[in-house]
Amino acid sequence: MDSKTTLRALKISLIQVNYERKVFWRNPPAAFFTFSFPIIFLVVLNLVFKDQSIETPEGTVPLPVLYLPMIMTFSAVSASYTTLAMNLTLARDRGILKRIRKTPLPTFAFMFGKICHSTIISAMLITTILITGILFFDTGLHIHKVTAFTITLIVGAATFSTLGITATIMVPNADSAPAIVNASILPLFFISDVFIPMDNAPDWLNMVAQLFPVRPFSLALQKAFNPLELGTGFDPVNLIIMLAWMVAGLIISLKYFSWHPRI
């Protein structure tokens, strides 16, 4: 592929990202609840656990500090994996994807647009949660951990955006999408340090959760926020696990993604 072809492909992909942006913001109610629900969740948890702490391997950490990255994980996964899987399945059943397939838009540009836009929305959502935590709940992020936090956020959001596309392969139709997509992700929330701290959970359960990308994402964000962590906040092992899932999801999506409604 020469430089001219590469530039053209990049231009088409960026145009697709812009198109996804317009589609998202043309649905104000969906955009509003995408950003407001995690904030409500954050407020409720901080009111309930305001004066409580939890013992971690590094020491005692206030629960509000721990729940901030947990809510970020939940929000990013919901905004990327869950939303993207359901929207794509609905578009497939309505014949929208079939019509897109007949246009000159390359497959990689379509997927790049979906993944990149979902990653941007997740980044905006997590930034909103971070600002809310800093302003109202006395939680924050040390300056020397900002790089680790940013890289973790991008890798995690891109991973779950990719897996959101992959998830459509196992969904037969739009009617079954909510049940199948939620069934594939909600159990992982409960065993992956998202809804419940898993420090006292059985080792075998944590080992099982570690095989999936939700727990690595949550732990990597927690490491960046943990005030008792003295390093840069990077968690290379968990980043590698997420990258592996992203690559696997991309390969499977490119090979098996369906553009046509299933009868």
C-alpha positions, 0 to 999 in steps of 0.5 A: 500500500503506497502513501497515497492509498494510506492517506486516502484510507485514513481520510475515509476512516476519519470521515466515518468517525465524524459521521458517528459523532453526528449520529450520537449527538443527534439523539440528545436523550441517549447522550444525556443518560449516557453521561448522567447515569454514571454521575448519579451512580457515583453520588449514590455510592459516595453518600452510602460509603462516604466514611468507610474504608477497605483493606488492600494489600498496600494498606487502608484505602477510603472506599470513595477513592476505590469506587471512582475507578470502579465506576469508570470501568463500568461506565466505559464498558457500558458505553462501548461494549454494551451500547455498540453491540446493541446498536449494531445488532439493531442496525443489522436487523433493520437492513442498515448495515446491508445498505452500508455494505453496498457502498464504497466504504471499506470494512476497516473504515466502518469498524475504525469509525465505530471503535474510535468514536466509542473510545472517544465517548468513553474517554469523555465519560470517564473525564466527566466522572474524574472531574466530578470526583475531584470537585465534589468528593475529594478524590483525585489523580496524582500528576505523575500517574496521568500518563498511566491513567490515559493509556489505560483508558484508551486501551480499555475503551478500544478493547471493549469497543472492539469486543462490542462489534465482536459480540454481535456475532453471537446475537441472532437478532435485535430482540435477543440483544439486550438479554445476550449482551447483558448476560455476557457482561453483567456476571463479569462486573460482579467478579471483576472488582467493579461492583464489589471489591474482590480482595477477600474472594476465593483465589480461583474466582479471581483467577477466572475473572483475570482471564477476561478483560473486565478485571484487568481494566478495573485493576489497572485503573485502580492502580492509577488512583490508589494513593498508596501506589508509589510508582507511575501507575502503570499495570503492564500485565493487565494492559497486555491482557486487554490488548490481547483481547482487542487483537483477538476481537478485531481478527474475529470481527473482520472474519465473521462480522455479519452485515445482513439480517439473520432469518 
